[in-house]
Amino acid sequence: MKLFVDEYPSVDVDLLAEHFEVVSDWQKADFWVFFSTFRYQNVPKDRSILVQLEPPLADHRLWLYHNHHEFHTVYTFTGHGGNVFPSTSRPQYFPYYPSPLCDPIPRPEDQPLTGKVYAAFNRYLFAQAVPPEGSYNLYPIRTRIVEGMMRLGFRHYVVGDGWERETKRAAGMNWRQRKVHEAAENDCDFILCFENCMHPNYISEKLHDGMGSGRVAVYLGCPNIEEYVPSDTFVNLNGFVDPKNGFVNGEGIRERLLGMSLDEYNKIKHTCSTWRDVQLDNLYREEREKLTRHIIARINGEECPTIILERRGQREEKYKAAEWYDQIYTAAEFSAKHYSPPWPSYTGEDLRLPVIARYADKDSEVIDVGCGNGLMAAVLRHEVNHTGRYTGLDFSEVQLERAQVNNMDSGEQQCRFLRVDLGDQRDVGRFGGPDSLFLFSEVLEHLPWDLEVLESVPAGAKIALTVPNMEDDSHIRVFSDTGEDAVERYEKVMTIEDHRILKRQGTVWHMLYGWRKGES
C-alpha cells in the first residue's frame, strides 16, 4: 500500500516506511496522513488520516473539527470515541516538542526580583474566530492582560506584531531559542506563556519554553493543565480570567506576581527543574511511536494499541496488579531463564544486582521485596557467599514458582519465598528485624504508597534500594538523571549513607543505601 504523509509530520516516517511504501506524490497514494490542515480537496476523506495539532480557531480548522465523521481516522487533543482518538497519552510532552533546544540561562538565586515580564506574541484586540463550546479564543484576553500589566506599572519586554518591538531573528537560533535569550538578556523574572486558545489537553511549546528558560513560567491556556503538570512548577493564571465573558483580574495578577517573595520564586524554579529533569527527547519519541503504531493499525484494519490520557491524579489507577505482571512474565522469555554469571546485560541487572548484593554480610538476614524470579538470592550466593536467611517477597505467582526452581540448589543459604501483595498489605517489616537488610531493587517506582512501605521497615534496619530514571507503563514516578529528587524523597524515612549512579545506554539507576530512621 502506498502512503502519502503531509509536511511537518508528528509521526515516525521511518516506522511507517517499514509497513507501507511512503510516496512523495500525493496523487500516487492509496492512503493519506494530514496534520492540522486538509490540503488536497480531491483526496478521498474516507481514506485520509487527520492529526489535529492545532486548536479549533481558524475557519478551515473549525470546519475540520465539525466534520471529523467524514475522515477515516482523526486524532485530537481529547478524542471522543468512534473514529476520533486522543493523539497522545501525555499531552505535556507531545505533540509539541517539550524543549526549546537550548540550555536554560541561569538567573542568580540571590538576585532581587523586579517583577519584569517577558512576552512574545502578536497583539490582537478582537477574536478571529469562535471555537466550539468548551474552548475559548485567548488572543484578545492575553492582549488585555499585557496592556493591563503596562498600566499597573509592570516592568516589561514585549515583542511581536502590534507591540513596540517586533520579533527578532538571530543567526544560529530558532525562534524558541531566541525567546530564552531575550528574556535573559533583558533581566526578566517571568516569561508569559499564553496559549492562543483555551482548549482541554492543548499544551503547546509555549509552556516548555518558559519552564526551560531558567525563569518562572506564567501560564494561561489549557483548563486542566494541573492534571499533567505539577502546580508548584509554574504560575497558573487560568483562575484570574473568565474567557467566556472577557474578564481579566488585573489586580489579582499584579498581587500574585509582584507579591512573590524571592524564596517562593527560587522554590518554583527548583521544583520546575526537578520535574523537567527527565529524558524529554525519549518521552516525545515514545508518544510519537505510540501514535504512529496506532495509525498503522488503523490503516491495516487491525486491533489498535490503546491511547489513554494519563492524568497526574490517576497514579493509583496506574498501579498494576499481579495479574498484569503475570501476563508479562509468562510472555517474556528473559524472566523464564535460570540465571548464572555473567548476569544478563540487557536488563541492567548485571549492573545493579552485584553492587546492591555487596551491602549484605555473609550471614546477614536479607528481606528482598519484589524478589521476582529469585535472581537476587543467586547473586548473593555468588557475590558474598551468602549463608544467612533470605526471604523473597513478591505478588506474582508465576515469578515465585520460578524463584523456587531457580534456587532449589541454594547450598547453605536459607531461602524462602512468600506471596505478599503490597496493594493489600504494606507491612514488610514483620518479615525481618532491626538487624536485617531490606532490599528494594526496581520496586518503589511502581508503588503509589512507596513511603508507607518503607515506613514499615523496623527502625535501625539497613535499606538498599534502586530506582530508575525511565518512563514505563507501570512506573508511578520517574526520577531525574542526577537523583536529587530520589534522595529528597527517601531521606524522609531513611538516613542515606551512600548514593551511587549506574548508567547504561541512556538509562540511569540510582542506588541508595542507609538505614531506617528512628530508635530501634
Secondary structure in CASP SS format (residue, H / E / C, confidence):
PFRMAT SS
TARGET T0000
AUTHOR 0000-0000-0000
METHOD secondary structure of the structure
MODEL  1
M C 1.00
K E 1.00
L E 1.00
F E 1.00
V E 1.00
D C 1.00
E C 1.00
Y C 1.00
P C 1.00
S C 1.00
V C 1.00
D C 1.00
V H 1.00
D H 1.00
L H 1.00
L H 1.00
A H 1.00
E C 1.00
H C 1.00
F C 1.00
E E 1.00
V E 1.00
V E 1.00
S C 1.00
D C 1.00
W H 1.00
Q H 1.00
K H 1.00
A C 1.00
D C 1.00
F E 1.00
W E 1.00
V E 1.00
F E 1.00
F E 1.00
S C 1.00
T C 1.00
F C 1.00
R C 1.00
Y C 1.00
Q C 1.00
N C 1.00
V C 1.00
P C 1.00
K H 1.00
D H 1.00
R H 1.00
S E 1.00
I E 1.00
L E 1.00
V E 1.00
Q C 1.00
L C 1.00
E C 1.00
P C 1.00
P C 1.00
L C 1.00
A C 1.00
D H 1.00
H H 1.00
R H 1.00
L H 1.00
W H 1.00
L H 1.00
Y H 1.00
H H 1.00
N C 1.00
H H 1.00
H H 1.00
E H 1.00
F C 1.00
H C 1.00
T E 1.00
V E 1.00
Y E 1.00
T E 1.00
F C 1.00
T C 1.00
G C 1.00
H C 1.00
G E 1.00
G C 1.00
N C 1.00
V E 1.00
F E 1.00
P E 1.00
S C 1.00
T C 1.00
S C 1.00
R C 1.00
P C 1.00
Q C 1.00
Y C 1.00
F C 1.00
P C 1.00
Y C 1.00
Y C 1.00
P C 1.00
S C 1.00
P C 1.00
L C 1.00
C C 1.00
D C 1.00
P C 1.00
I C 1.00
P C 1.00
R C 1.00
P C 1.00
E C 1.00
D C 1.00
Q C 1.00
P C 1.00
L C 1.00
T C 1.00
G C 1.00
K C 1.00
V E 1.00
Y E 1.00
A E 1.00
A E 1.00
F C 1.00
N C 1.00
R C 1.00
Y C 1.00
L C 1.00
F C 1.00
A C 1.00
Q C 1.00
A C 1.00
V C 1.00
P C 1.00
P C 1.00
E C 1.00
G C 1.00
S C 1.00
Y E 1.00
N E 1.00
L C 1.00
Y H 1.00
P H 1.00
I H 1.00
R H 1.00
T H 1.00
R H 1.00
I H 1.00
V H 1.00
E H 1.00
G H 1.00
M H 1.00
M H 1.00
R H 1.00
L C 1.00
G C 1.00
F C 1.00
R C 1.00
H E 1.00
Y E 1.00
V E 1.00
V E 1.00
G C 1.00
D C 1.00
G C 1.00
W C 1.00
E C 1.00
R E 1.00
E C 1.00
T C 1.00
K C 1.00
R C 1.00
A C 1.00
A C 1.00
G C 1.00
M C 1.00
N C 1.00
W H 1.00
R H 1.00
Q H 1.00
R H 1.00
K H 1.00
V H 1.00
H H 1.00
E H 1.00
A H 1.00
A H 1.00
E H 1.00
N C 1.00
D C 1.00
C C 1.00
D C 1.00
F E 1.00
I E 1.00
L E 1.00
C E 1.00
F E 1.00
E C 1.00
N C 1.00
C E 1.00
M E 1.00
H C 1.00
P C 1.00
N C 1.00
Y C 1.00
I C 1.00
S C 1.00
E H 1.00
K H 1.00
L H 1.00
H H 1.00
D H 1.00
G H 1.00
M H 1.00
G C 1.00
S C 1.00
G C 1.00
R C 1.00
V E 1.00
A E 1.00
V E 1.00
Y E 1.00
L E 1.00
G C 1.00
C C 1.00
P C 1.00
N C 1.00
I H 1.00
E H 1.00
E H 1.00
Y C 1.00
V C 1.00
P C 1.00
S H 1.00
D H 1.00
T H 1.00
F C 1.00
V E 1.00
N E 1.00
L C 1.00
N H 1.00
G H 1.00
F H 1.00
V E 1.00
D E 1.00
P C 1.00
K C 1.00
N C 1.00
G C 1.00
F E 1.00
V E 1.00
N C 1.00
G H 1.00
E H 1.00
G H 1.00
I H 1.00
R H 1.00
E H 1.00
R H 1.00
L H 1.00
L H 1.00
G C 1.00
M C 1.00
S C 1.00
L H 1.00
D H 1.00
E H 1.00
Y H 1.00
N H 1.00
K H 1.00
I H 1.00
K H 1.00
H H 1.00
T H 1.00
C H 1.00
S H 1.00
T H 1.00
W H 1.00
R H 1.00
D C 1.00
V C 1.00
Q C 1.00
L H 1.00
D H 1.00
N H 1.00
L H 1.00
Y H 1.00
R H 1.00
E H 1.00
E H 1.00
R H 1.00
E H 1.00
K H 1.00
L H 1.00
T H 1.00
R H 1.00
H H 1.00
I H 1.00
I H 1.00
A H 1.00
R H 1.00
I H 1.00
N H 1.00
G C 1.00
E C 1.00
E C 1.00
C C 1.00
P C 1.00
T C 1.00
I C 1.00
I C 1.00
L C 1.00
E C 1.00
R C 1.00
R H 1.00
G H 1.00
Q H 1.00
R H 1.00
E H 1.00
E H 1.00
K H 1.00
Y C 1.00
K C 1.00
A C 1.00
A H 1.00
E H 1.00
W H 1.00
Y H 1.00
D H 1.00
Q H 1.00
I H 1.00
Y H 1.00
T H 1.00
A H 1.00
A C 1.00
E H 1.00
F H 1.00
S H 1.00
A H 1.00
K C 1.00
H C 1.00
Y C 1.00
S C 1.00
P C 1.00
P C 1.00
W C 1.00
P C 1.00
S C 1.00
Y C 1.00
T C 1.00
G C 1.00
E H 1.00
D H 1.00
L H 1.00
R H 1.00
L H 1.00
P H 1.00
V H 1.00
I H 1.00
A H 1.00
R C 1.00
Y C 1.00
A C 1.00
D C 1.00
K C 1.00
D C 1.00
S C 1.00
E C 1.00
V E 1.00
I E 1.00
D E 1.00
V E 1.00
G C 1.00
C C 1.00
G C 1.00
N C 1.00
G C 1.00
L H 1.00
M H 1.00
A H 1.00
A H 1.00
V H 1.00
L H 1.00
R H 1.00
H H 1.00
E H 1.00
V H 1.00
N C 1.00
H C 1.00
T C 1.00
G C 1.00
R E 1.00
Y E 1.00
T E 1.00
G E 1.00
L E 1.00
D E 1.00
F C 1.00
S C 1.00
E H 1.00
V H 1.00
Q H 1.00
L H 1.00
E H 1.00
R H 1.00
A H 1.00
Q H 1.00
V H 1.00
N H 1.00
N C 1.00
M C 1.00
D C 1.00
S C 1.00
G C 1.00
E C 1.00
Q C 1.00
Q E 1.00
C E 1.00
R E 1.00
F E 1.00
L E 1.00
R E 1.00
V C 1.00
D C 1.00
L C 1.00
G C 1.00
D C 1.00
Q C 1.00
R C 1.00
D C 1.00
V C 1.00
G H 1.00
R H 1.00
F H 1.00
G C 1.00
G C 1.00
P C 1.00
D C 1.00
S C 1.00
L E 1.00
F E 1.00
L E 1.00
F E 1.00
S E 1.00
E C 1.00
V C 1.00
L H 1.00
E H 1.00
H H 1.00
L C 1.00
P C 1.00
W C 1.00
D H 1.00
L H 1.00
E H 1.00
V H 1.00
L H 1.00
E H 1.00
S C 1.00
V C 1.00
P C 1.00
A C 1.00
G C 1.00
A C 1.00
K E 1.00
I E 1.00
A E 1.00
L E 1.00
T E 1.00
V E 1.00
P E 1.00
N C 1.00
M C 1.00
E C 1.00
D C 1.00
D C 1.00
S C 1.00
H C 1.00
I C 1.00
R C 1.00
V C 1.00
F C 1.00
S C 1.00
D C 1.00
T C 1.00
G C 1.00
E H 1.00
D H 1.00
A H 1.00
V H 1.00
E H 1.00
R H 1.00
Y H 1.00
E C 1.00
K C 1.00
V C 1.00
M E 1.00
T E 1.00
I E 1.00
E E 1.00
D E 1.00
H E 1.00
R E 1.00
I E 1.00
L E 1.00
K E 1.00
R E 1.00
Q C 1.00
G C 1.00
T E 1.00
V E 1.00
W E 1.00
H E 1.00
M E 1.00
L E 1.00
Y E 1.00
G E 1.00
W E 1.00
R E 1.00
K C 1.00
G C 1.00
E C 1.00
S C 1.00
END
